[in-house]
């Protein structure tokens, strides 16, 4: 029963998140106008994103943390050209970004860690 309730809530929130995105309003303003807690909005946004990444096989969840492997959009880089372009450290976590990392994946990762 819990799984089906979760799926129903997730579907409802996916629609709400889509509506907010198409509204042109900031999240806080859209939530205020729709009498929705922005904390709840951000919670469901994170849940939906994380479940999508897990389903896509790009996010492995353990009891301690979350990890995302960043792969380049074209996999023909030799190991000597995939040099580190940045290392992000925050709250005891470390993310190494290689040259050629997919910008969309990197943006998603940064938005996820910005909410934690």
N, C-alpha and C positions, 0 to 999 in steps of 0.2 A: 504494500500500500504506500509506503514512504517513497519508493522509487517512482511510482506513477504520479504522486502528488508533486514530487520534485520536477518531473518532466513537464507537468501541466504548468507549474509556476515558471519554469524556464521558458516555455513557449510564450507565455504571457509577457514575460520580461523582454524576450527577444523582440516582440512587437513594440513594446514601449520604447526600447532603446532605438529601434529603427525610426519610430515616430520622432523621438528627440533629435536624432541625427538629421532628419529631413526638415525639421522645424526651423533651422537657422538660429535658434536660441542657444544661449549657453546652457550647460546642464543645470546649474543652479536656478536660472530663471525659468527654464522649462519645468523643473521639479516644483518650483514655487507656484507656477500657474496651474499645475496639475495636482497640487496638494500631495506631492510624493516626497518623502524624505530623501535628500540627496545622498545620505549615507546608505540607504537601502538601494538606491539606484547604482551607486558605485559597487556595492557588494555584488549585485546580480550581474553587472557588467564584467566584473572580475571572474565570477563563477562561469559565465558563458564563454569568455575568452579562454580560460584555463581548460575547460572541457573540450573546446574546439581544438586547442593545441594538443591535448592528450590524444584525442581521436585521430588527429593528423599524424601522430607519432613524433611530434617535435618537442614535446614536453614530458619529461619523466618526473613523476612525483614520488618522493620518498617521505618517510615520517619526519625528516628534518628540514627539507628544503625542496626547492624546485630548480631544475636545470634545463637549459635549452641549448641544443647544439646549433650553432650558426654555420650554415653551409653557403658557399657562394652559389650564385644563380647558374654559373656554368662551371661544371666540375672538372675542367681540364687544367687547373692550376697545378704546377709541380710544387712539391713540398718546400722548395727554397724560395718560391715567390709568395707563399702565404705567410707573410711576416705579421707580427703583432702590430696593430696600429694604435690600440688603446687597451688599457686595463682599468676597469671600473671597480672600485672598492667601496662598499657601503654596508654598515651594520654586520661586519664579519663575513660578508659575501664578496666574491670576486668574479668578475666577468671579463674574459679575455676576448677582444674583438680582433679578428684577423682582417687584413686587407682583402677586399673583395666580398666582404659580408653583404648579404642581401639587405638593402635599406629598409624594406617593408618589415622584415623579421626583426631587424634591429629596433625600428620604431615601436613595434609591438612590445618587445622586451623592455624597452625604456619606459613605456607607459605602464607596464605591469609592475616594475620595481618602484616606480614613482608613487604607486598607490599602497605599497606595503609599509 
